[in-house]
């Protein structure tokens, strides 16, 4: 997984972190505006139905963002001098049990 993040092009990382959420948000705003334009009294509950998708988009963003940071930190460990130790466990407490 580390290699996939490190070999990804800049536009691929941008598309995953910002492109997909932006397109989804534009779709949500477009459907809400369409509902407001079509109905004289739009249903406010329909507007908030899209909020159930927000955690999914946020988790996608966080996985890509923190996964890339973690991959860079792990990928650069062999580039630092021997006398310098990096605490990669401090960066991500989820991986504290693993030795990198």
Buried (B, 14 or more C-beta within 10 A) or exposed (E): EBEEBEEBEEEBBEBBBEEBBEEBBEEBEEBBEEEEEEEEEBEEEEBEEBEEEEEEBEEBBEEBEEBBEBBEBBBEEEEEEEEEEEEBBEBBEEEEEEEE
